[in-house]
Structure formats: structure tokens, C-alpha cells
Amino acid sequence: MSAPVIGYAGMTHLGLNSAVAAAERGFSVVCFDPDAALSARLAKGELPVIEPDLAELRAKNAERLSFTSLVDALKRCDVVYVAPDVPTDDEGKSDLSGIDALLRTVQEGLRADATLVVLSQVPPGFTRARQKPGLNLYYQVETLIFGRAIERALHPERYIVGSPDPAKPLPPAFKAYLDAFACPILTMRFESAELAKIAINCCLVSSISVANTLAELCEGIGAAWHEIAPALKLDKRIGQYAYLAPGLGIAGGNLERDLATVCRIAEEVGSDAGVVQAWIANSRHRRDWAWRTLERAVLPQMPSPAIAVLGLAYKENTHSIKNSPSLAFIRHLGAFALSAYDPVVPISAAPHPHAHGADSALAACKGADVLAVMTPWPEFKSLDPAGIARAMRGRVLLDPYGVLDAAACARAGLMRYTLGVGPG
């Protein structure tokens, strides 16, 4: 059998990165989006998302990638993934109208013998409800991590596939495509696969919640969480890849969506989701760490500090600001002078009436009484604490992720506050 032609419908974060990874694996890929202007920009190499290696691999594989807004172009494809981003509201509930509309559009251009795969994250029951006679429909758990999307798409640990009948073999073209990534393929019923994605994220949230809860204890008793975490990673029951770095709550939208889904389903079926509700409460508490620290350590002595914020994105290597802890912090700062810098997110995203957008990290620090490094962008790690201290008027540093070197900050006279460690 010749190599199958793969289609991806929906050129947002998930679809675009998945399509480029497929091309890097040697497949011809049809990239469809009904937005003609977006397809035209993509054809010229203008990318709407920021991801390490994405632009380079898109250019490298230009001959394998075709971008189009014509649905009939999908007739070339043996397998078509429907992969738009599924937005969530402030309560973590998914808006499924977009993916439903795209599914209907894609089916207009689909060959009768082609396999259609839902790749976007959907709630349990979604895929089976879209089944109909003559449609070869499957669901596949996506592995997207913002800032590591290409890496995850090229090197998945395993594929989890939802099938209308797990006892039957996968369609040959679909199986051949998955086999090219040389990882285990776990086939199960639709609902199991849809819930498997949620189960994975719940395990991640549990690790994050443990780290956040105990790191906060460290701050109060003089322990250091960064000394404890390596011991946990050497425990086989926890493991070296466990999510044990303390953070500022859960952000980005995907984990919040799954927690909301579990709570909703638990209410519908009459089961208990108290532990999940506790995770949500812990996340909301942790998100305000920077504001609580400012209230405790600065405002009693300095009621009107000038504040500099480095980073607006919810994490490094992405432009996404969904539930960003930085923006949550800035919402408290309306009464204070604010200067901010982010490598990719514009200052207009800051919820502050008079925020000043600096053109560099060091420029943002000029004249500040307090510096908050709210996103651990790689470029911030190269900042010289002595240079920061010279630029600042004050000496308070909120560095939740420990981006700047502790010893260098101490030599520069900066009072540094970090997650999981007492002030120093």
C-alpha cells in the first residue's frame, strides 16, 4: 500500500502543529480551513501561533503541505483529522458549535472510503452521538502541550483511539499512519478514549496540587520544595516525569475544562467529585500568590509602588493568555503604575487602565519598586540581577518560578520571593 494522504481540518494551534508534524514524518498533507484569508496566509508561511520549531519545519516540508479553503481538496485524503481548538468559557465548559460546524463541512468533501478522526478534545459521548451509517468515524486523544506542540506531535508516548467497535482492526490507511510514529496504539470504545484524556489531566492536576500545597508549606516553615521534588522523582510510584514543579494555579484552559467536565458528569450521575472541587479551589488560591505576597511584603511599607511585570502569556513559548496568572495579578494593580514586557503578547492584553508596554525586559524594570517575573520565558533567564537592581528603584523581586539565579539576586541586594522557598 502506498503512503496514505493525510488531511487536517482546522488550522488553529492543534491542527496546524499536527499537520506539520505529519509532513515531517514524510506524509503528503492537505491542510484545510474554511477561512480563505487564513489559508492564504499559511500558504505564504505566515503562522498565527508561536511554537518552537514550527516555522522551520513548515518551511522544510513546504512541498508536502498544501493549504486550502476548498473542501473538495480533502477528496485526495485517505484519513482526515478534524482538529480545531475547542474554546472554553470562564467555567471551563467547552463550546462545541465550532467543531460541529467543521465536521459537517468536512463531510461534504470526504470520500466514502476515507477515515474521519476527531482529534480535538470533546466530552464523553460526543463522538458516538455523531456516528451515522456509512461514516468511518474515530476519535483520537490529542497530546498538545502549549510550547511543546511539535515535539509532542512528532514523538507521542502512545496513541489512544476511540472506536465504534474496539474488537475490529483499524482501517488500513489509518493504521499505517499511526504506525509511522512507532508508539503503542491503544484502541478502546469512544467513551473510554474520551474519558482517558480527562483521566490523564486529572492525574497531572493531582501532582500539581500536591506540589502547590506542600510548596506553600515550605514557604512558611523554612523548607525548600526544590530540595524535596528530586526525592519524589526517584520514587517509582511517582516517577521522574511527574508534574512536581509548583506553579501559580492551573492555566491554559485544557486542564480547567476537564475538571469542569468531571464535576458536571458527577452531578449528572450522582457521584462524588469533592476531590476535584478541592483541586479547583487550590488552583484559585495559588493563582493569587503574587498578589498576596505583594500585600504582605510591600504594601504595608509602600502603599503605592511602581511595578514591573515580565511575561503576560500563561506559560513560556506560547502566545496564549487563557487564565494567565500574570493577567490575574495585573487585575489587582489598577491603582499602581505598571510597566510590562512579553516577547510575543502585546501590552493591550494587560487588564490595566494605564499599563506601559516596554520594548525590552530591562526597560520594563526602569524605576520600578517591585519586579514580578510572571512567565518563565527562556530569555528572562539570561537577565543579569545586578543590571536589574541598577535599573530598579526598589529591591523587591517576585520570582515565583525561580527564573533568576538566587545567589546572584542576593549579591545584587534583591529581596527575592519564590514558590516553595522562604524569602531571601
C-alpha positions, 0 to 999 in steps of 0.5 A: 500500500502506498503512503496514505494522504493525510488531511487536517481540518482546522488550522488553529494551534492543534491542527496546524502543529499536527499537520506539520508534524505529519509532513515531517514524518514524510506524509503528503498533507492537505491542510484545510480551513474554511477561512480563505484569508487564513489559508492564504496566509499559511500558504505564504508561511505566515503562522498565527501561533508561536511554537518552537520549531514550527516555522522551520519545519513548515518551511522544510516540508513546504512541498508536502503541505498544501493549504486550502479553503476548498473542501473538495481538496480533502477528496485526495485524503485517505484519513482526515483529522478534524482538529480545531481548538475547542474554546472554553468559557470562564467555567471551563465548559467547552463550546462545541458549535465550532467543531460541529460546524467543521465536521459537517463541512468536512463531510461534504468533501470526504470520500466514502472510503476515507477515515474521519478522526476527531482529534480535538478534545470533546466530552464523553459521548460526543463522538458516538452521538455523531456516528451515522451509517456509512461514516468511518468515524474515530476519535483520537486523544490529542497530546498538545502541550502549549510550547511543546506542540511539535515535539509532542506531535512528532514523538507521542508516548502512545496513541489512544483511539476511540472506536465504534467497535474496539474488537475490529482492526483499524482501517488500513490507511489509518493504521499505517499512519499511526504506525509511522510514529512507532508508539503503542496504539491503544484502541478502546470504545469512544467513551473510554478514549474520551474519558482517558484524556480527562483521566490523564489531566486529572492525574497531572492536576493531582501532582500539581496540587500536591506540589502547590500545597506542600510548596506553600508549606515550605514557604512558611516553615523554612523548607525548600520544595526544590530540595524535596521534588528530586526525592519524589522523582526517584520514587517509582510510584511517582516517577521522574516525569511527574508534574512536581514543579509548583506553579501559580494555579492551573492555566491554559484552559485544557486542564480547567475544562476537564475538571469542569467536565468531571464535576458536571458528569458527577452531578449528572450521575450522582457521584462524588467529585469533592476531590476535584472541587478541592483541586479547583479551589487550590488552583484559585488560591495559588493563582493569587500568590503574587498578589498576596505576597505583594500585600504582605511584603510591600504594601504595608511599607509602600502603599503605592509602588511602581511595578514591573511585570515580565511575561503576560502569556500563561506559560513560556513559548506560547502566545496564549493568555487563557487564565494567565496568572500574570493577567490575574495579578495585573487585575489587582494593580489598577491603582499602581503604575505598571510597566510590562514586557512579553516577547510575543503578547502585546501590552493591550492584553494587560487588564490595566487602565494605564499599563506601559508596554516596554520594548525590552525586559530591562526597560520594563524594570526602569524605576520600578519598586517591585519586579514580578517575573510572571512567565518563565520565558527562556530569555528572562533567564539570561537577565543579569540581577545586578543590571536589574537592581541598577535599573530598579528603584526598589529591591523587591523581586517576585520570582515565583518560578525561580527564573533568576539565579538566587545567589546572584539576586542576593549579591545584587541586594534583591529581596527575592520571593519564590514558590516553595522557598522562604524569602531571601 
